[in-house]
Structure formats: C-alpha cells, structure tokens
Amino acid sequence: MANPRKKPKFMRQSTSYLKKIGRSWRRPRGTHTKLKVREKNKGFMPNVGYGAPRELRYLHPCGLKEVLIQNLKDLEKINREKEAVMISHSIGEKKRKVIVDKANELKIKILNP
C-alpha cells in the first residue's frame, strides 16, 4: 500500500517550452525565479507536506517491508505477514534456486525471483 494521497508531477522549471531541458526534477536556485517564489500556475515544488503517513513509509507497493537476504539463515528470520524478500544481486543462479524453493516452501513472497 503506497501513499494514498495524490502527488503532483514535480517537473523541472521551463520544461514546458524548452525542449533541451529534461523533465526530471531540479530545485530552482535563481533569486527571482517564479517557481521558487511559488507563484500560481508555475508548477509544484516538493516539500514535507507531500510525505506518506509514518506507518506507510519504507514499504514496497505490495504493502510489505523489503528485507534484503543473502543466504538461507536470513530467510528463516523473515516474518511472512509483514515482510517480503529481496534476494541480493550478488547471489548466483544455483544458490538463488535453493533460496526460491525454500521461500516457496515457507510461503514467503519474493520480490525478485
């Protein structure tokens, strides 16, 4: 469950009419810039008010907390009602298969099988 509140798209200033500027957010740093002064209809700036409620922070969109694991011992410590497993990228194919089989046996959700 992600943030239930609707967030606007935070776009970089001047992207609507300057094609060479990318849309990814950059904070406006000019002294008289209209977005920084928060003029109407000049776009939205990220601020604390757009944050998610405390109980929903750091959750995966499926509603579970992500836990990084690197071996079978880590897998046995997982609480399957509240946590989902993310297997470390450095784990090889052989060991990954063993971890996936064990997780299926324990009915634990894997985010990157």
Order of alpha helices (4+ residues) and beta strands (2+ residues): beta-alpha-beta-alpha
